[in-house]
Amino acid sequence: RATEAATKYYLTQTIASTTMLFAATMNALTTSNWEMHLTTEPTTTIITMALMMKMAAAPFHFWLPEVSQGTTTMTALTILTWQKIAPLLILLNTSNKTNITLLLSSATLSITLGGLGGLNQTQLRKLMAFSSITHTGWILTTLSMAPNISLLTFMVYVMTTTPIFLAMNITSSTTMKDIGTAWTTSPSLMLLLSTTILSTGGLPPMTGFMPKWLILNKMMCLNMTVEATMMAMASLLSLYIYMRLMYLSSMTTPPNTTTMPM
């Protein structure tokens, strides 16, 4: 499984990087420059799609769940957080020329598919991969409208995702069943995990609610009521997943086996 995950990751990143290089070369032939800020609209669109593939935004998200499941917990954390920094910085530098329709379509699709994909998951790493896809959608939403909000959303995402993976690594949990049995051995850690999960889900007054509120408020100010409503409704799917995970980590106890004479 590890070999399969490494191969998928390598092929996906290679395709995305090759696409970016092709678009930059074609832009250089057309405009005689390699400047990131002086790209034509088709070039910017192609580069944006390649960066979306690197960030695992829908509809280019297919590789992330399987890759996350095939790696170790800390490697999955690196892929879901650190690996997104470089593509995000490039998108921030070209945000004024990025097609807003492309970003909003990908964002809405990412939030919806991330929630739907995580509904029937029992593997924690794959579940967090779908959570990452959902948060990537929120990050892309205001990328061309308010880049500062997108950067804040990414920072909050990293701060809430990292403790979850650290708790998974400390307790050696890989499935939801493992989370349920870890309460008796480390209750304080599970309490912290439950709080972090609620924050990741975006429940007020947790920290994770702030970027979502800022994003929806910005969209409402720009008369994007329909898009904001669709994204808010789609986020309920992810909220159900987080609530279920929080319930298993803090409100359930494993069965105790006793030896009773017959």
N, C-alpha and C positions, 0 to 999 in steps of 0.2 A: 504493500500500500504506500509506503514511503517513496519508493521508486516511481510509482505512478503519479503521486502528488508532485514530486520534483519535476517530472517530465511535463505535466500539464502546466505547471507554473512557468517553466522555461519556455515552452512553446508559446504560451499566451503573451508573456512579456516580450518575446522575440518578435512576434507578429505586430504588437503595438509599437515597438521601437522602430521596426522596419517601415511601418506606415508613416510614422512621424518623420523619419529621414526622407522618405519618398516625397511627402508633402513639402518639406523644407527645400528639397532640391528643385522641385517643380516651381516653387515660389521664387527661388534664386534665379532660375532660367527666365522667369517672367519679369521680375522686378529688378534683377541684378543686385540684390542685397540679401543678407542673411539675418537681418534684424527681426527680432520677435514682434516688435510693435508695428512693422511695416508689411504685414502679410495681407494677401488678398482674402476675400470672403470664403471662396472654396477651400483655400489652404487652411484657414482658421477652423473651418468646420471639420475637415479631415483630422487635423491635429487634436481638436476637442474630442472627437470620437475615439481616437487612439488613447488619449489620456483617460477617458471614461473607461476604456477597457483595462487600463492599468489600475484604476481605482475600483474596479469591479462594480461599476454602476450599470443598472439595467439599460438596454438588453444585453450587455456584455458581462453579465455577472456569473455566467455558467460555471466558471472555473473555480471560484472562491470557496464554495462549501466543500467540495471534494478535496481541494488542496489543504484547507484548514483541518479536515478530519484526518488526513494522512500524515500530519506532522505532529510534533510534540506541542505541549501547551504553550511554552514560552516562544517557540517558533511561530505558532499561530498568532500570538500576541504581536510579534514583530510584523507579520504580514498584514494584520488588520489595522495597525496604527502607523508604525514607522514607514512602511512601504507606501503610504498614501501622501506623505509629506511632499515629495518631489513633484508628482503630478499636480497636486493642489497648488503649489507655488507657481507652476507654469500657467495654470488656469487663472490664477489671481493676476498674473502679469498681463494676460491677454483678455481680461474680463470685459474691457470696454468694447472689444470687437466680437465677442462670443455671441452666437445666435441664441437669443433668450428663449425662443420656442423649443429649440433642441434641448436646452438645459431643463426647462420646465417639464417637457415630455419625459425625459429620462428620470427626473426627480420623482414625478408622480408614479411612474412605473416602478422605480426602485422601492419606494415606500410601500406600494401595494404588493409587489412580488416578495419583498423581504418579509412582510407580515404573513403572507400566505405560505411561503416556504417554511417558516418556522413553526407552523401550527402543529404538525405531526412529527416533530423532531424530538428524539430522546437523547441524542448525543450532544453534549454541551458545546464542543468546539464547532460543530456544524450549526448549532443554534446561534452561537455568537457570530458566525459568518453571515447568516441571514440578518442578524441585528446590525452588522456592519454595513450591509447593503442598504438597509433602511436609513441609517444615519448618513450614508453617502448621499442619498436622495435629499435629505434635509440640507446638507452642505451645499449641494449644487443649486438649490432653489434660488437663493439670493446672491449667487456668485456674480451675476452681471448687474444686479440692482443695488446691492449693498455688500461688497466684498468683506468688509469688517465683520459683519454678522456671520458670514460663512466661516471666517477664520475663528471667531469666537465659538461657533458650533463645533468645529473640529477640535478645539482645545478642550471643551467640556466633554466631548466624546472620548478623547484620550484619557482624561482624568477619571471618567466613570468606568471605562472598559478595563483599564489596567488593574485596579483592585480586584475585579471579578476574576481575571485570569490568574492573578497572584494567589487568590483564595483557592482556585481550582488546582493550582500547582502545589500549594502547601498541603491540601487534603487529598491530593492524588485523585481528584474526581474527574471522571470522563463522561458520566451519564447522569441523568436526573435522579436515578436511584441512589447514586453515590452521594449526591447533595443531601438527600433525605436522611442518610445514615450518618452524615458527618456532624449532625447537630449534637449528638451525645458526647463526642470527643472534643469538639472545640466550639462551644456555644457562643463565645464572644466573637469569634471570627465569622460565624454564620449570621450573627446579628448585624455585623458590619456589612456582610455580603447582601443581606436583605435590604438594608438601607440604600446601598449602592445600586441594587437592581431597580428599586423604586425610582431613584434619580435617573437611571438610564432610560426608564420608561417615560419620563417626562411628567411625572405627577407633581403638582404643586403641593407644598412649597419647596420641593427639592430643586437642586441646582439645574438638573436636566430640563426643567420646565422653562427656564429663562430663554435659551436660544430659540426654542420652538415658538414661544410667545412673541419674541421679537420678529421672527420670520413671518408668522401669520399676520402680525400687526403691519409689517412693511407691505405685504401683499394686499391687505385691505386698503391701505393708503393709496396704492396704485390701481385700485378698482379691479383687483384680481379675485373677486369674491368666489367665483365658481372653483377656480384652482385651489384656493385656500380651503374651501369646504371639502373638496375631494381629498386633499392631503390630510386634513384633520380627521376625516372619517376613516381613511386608510390606516392612520396611526393607531386606531383602536385595536387593530389586529395585533400589532406589536405589543400594545399595552396588555392584552390578554396573556401573551406569552410571558412577559415579565412578571405579571401577577401570579401566574401558575408556578414559575420558577421560585418566586419569593415565598409562596405558600409551601412548596416542598422543602425549602431550605430552613424555614423557621417555625412552621406550624404543624409539622408531622414528626412522628417518632418511629423509629424502626421497630419491628416486632421483636420481642424478647423470647428466646427459647429457654424453657425450663425443663429440668429432668424430674419428672414425677413418677413415683412407683406405680406400677399397674396393679 
